[in-house]
C-alpha cells in the first residue's frame, strides 16, 4: 500500500539513489519535502558536529563583543579581577592606590602554584582563592619596593594575615 505525503504526493516503496536501491516504506514525507539523508535523526559526521559547535561559539563570541565592545574572554577576565580586588578591599594594601584595577598586582609570599595574572582568572574561584591566601594586593610601585627590600617582610606578612581573614568562608 502506497503512502501519501503531507504535500499530496505519493511516496514510492523504493527508489534508486546514487546507484543504490533505497527502501522508502517507513517514510512519512516524500523526497521533495525531506531529501534522502537529511533527516533530523540522522547521525551527524564529525565535521558537521565541529561546524555546528564552531558556529554556536562564534555567535556567542560576536554577541558578547557587540554588547561589551571587548573580546569576551578578556572582558570576563577583567570582571573576575575586579571582583577579586573588590573582595580584598579595592585598593593597594600598603599605600591605598585605587585609581585603576589594571595597576594592582598580587605579590606572592610563599610556594606559588601559578601566578595570578589575567590568564589565571579563568580558573575556578575555589582554585583562585587558594592561591590568593598566599598573596597580598599591592600597586606596581609598592610591588617593586617589596622586591627591592624597601618594604619589610614583616609588614607584608601582616597584610597577608588580613587577606586570609578577608577570604575566610570562601
C-alpha positions in Angstrom: 0.0 0.0 0.0 1.4 3.4 -1.0 1.5 6.3 1.4 0.9 9.9 0.6 3.0 12.9 1.9 1.6 16.0 3.5 2.1 17.8 0.2 -0.2 15.2 -1.5 2.5 13.3 -3.5 2.6 9.5 -3.4 5.7 8.0 -1.6 7.0 5.0 -3.6 8.1 1.9 -1.7 11.6 2.0 -3.1 13.8 4.2 -5.3 17.3 4.1 -6.8 19.5 6.8 -5.2 23.2 7.1 -6.1 23.2 3.7 -7.8 21.7 2.0 -4.7 18.2 0.7 -4.1 16.7 2.6 -1.1 13.7 1.4 0.9 11.2 4.2 1.4 8.4 2.2 3.0 8.8 3.8 6.5 8.9 7.3 5.3 6.2 9.8 6.1 7.4 12.5 3.7 8.3 12.4 0.1 11.8 13.0 -1.3 10.9 16.6 -2.2 9.8 17.5 1.3 12.6 15.6 3.1 15.5 14.7 0.8 17.3 11.5 1.4 20.0 11.7 4.1 18.6 15.0 5.5 16.6 13.6 8.4 17.0 15.4 11.7 17.5 12.0 13.3 20.5 11.1 11.0 23.8 10.9 12.9 26.0 13.9 12.0 29.5 13.4 10.8 32.4 14.7 12.9 32.9 17.6 10.6 29.2 18.5 10.8 29.4 18.4 14.6 32.5 20.6 14.7 31.0 23.1 12.3 27.8 23.3 14.4 29.7 23.9 17.6 32.0 26.4 15.9 29.0 28.4 14.7 27.4 28.4 18.1 30.7 29.6 19.7 31.1 32.2 17.1 27.6 33.6 17.6 28.1 33.8 21.3 31.5 35.5 20.8 30.1 38.1 18.4 27.1 38.8 20.6 29.3 39.5 23.7 31.7 41.5 21.7 29.0 43.8 20.4 27.4 44.2 23.8 30.7 45.0 25.7 32.9 46.3 22.9 35.7 43.9 24.0 36.9 40.4 23.4 34.6 38.2 25.6 37.4 36.2 27.2 39.4 39.4 28.0 36.2 41.0 29.3 35.4 38.0 31.6 39.0 38.0 33.0 38.8 41.8 33.7 35.5 41.3 35.5 36.9 38.4 37.6 40.0 40.5 38.6 37.8 43.4 39.5 35.6 41.1 41.7 38.7 39.7 43.4 40.2 43.2 44.0 36.9 44.3 45.5 36.9 41.3 47.9 40.4 42.4 49.1 39.4 46.0 49.7 39.6 47.6 46.3 43.0 49.3 46.8 46.7 48.7 47.4 47.0 47.3 50.9 50.2 49.4 51.5 49.5 52.9 50.1 45.8 52.8 49.2 46.2 53.3 45.4 42.8 52.6 43.8 42.6 54.6 40.5 42.6 51.6 38.2 42.4 47.8 38.8 44.9 47.4 36.0 47.8 48.8 38.1 47.2 46.4 41.0 49.1 43.2 41.3 49.2 40.2 43.6 52.5 39.6 45.4 53.2 36.0 46.4 54.8 35.3 49.8 55.3 31.6 49.5 55.0 28.4 47.4 53.4 29.8 44.2 51.4 27.2 42.2 50.5 29.7 39.5 50.8 33.4 39.0 47.7 35.5 39.5 47.7 37.2 36.1 45.0 37.7 33.5 45.2 34.1 32.3 44.7 32.6 35.7 41.4 34.4 36.3 39.7 31.8 34.1 40.2 29.1 36.8 37.5 28.3 39.2 37.0 30.7 42.1 38.0 28.0 44.6 41.4 27.5 43.0 42.0 31.3 42.8 41.0 31.8 46.5 43.5 29.1 47.4 46.3 31.0 45.7 45.1 34.4 47.0 45.7 33.2 50.6 49.4 33.3 49.8 49.3 36.8 48.4 48.9 40.5 49.2 47.2 43.1 46.9 49.7 45.9 46.1 50.1 48.5 43.3 53.0 48.1 41.0 55.1 50.8 42.8 54.8 49.0 46.1 55.3 45.7 44.4 58.7 46.9 43.1 59.6 48.2 46.6 58.8 44.8 48.2 61.1 43.1 45.7 63.9 45.7 46.3 63.6 45.2 50.1 62.5 48.7 50.9 59.3 47.4 52.5 60.0 45.0 55.3 58.8 41.3 55.1 57.1 41.6 58.5 54.8 44.3 57.1 53.9 42.2 54.1 53.2 39.2 56.4 50.8 41.2 58.5 48.9 42.2 55.3 48.7 38.6 54.3 47.0 37.7 57.6 44.5 40.4 56.8 43.9 38.8 53.3 43.4 35.4 54.8 40.8 36.8 57.2 39.0 38.5 54.3 38.9 35.2 52.4 37.6 33.1 55.2 34.4 31.3 54.2 35.1 31.5 50.5 
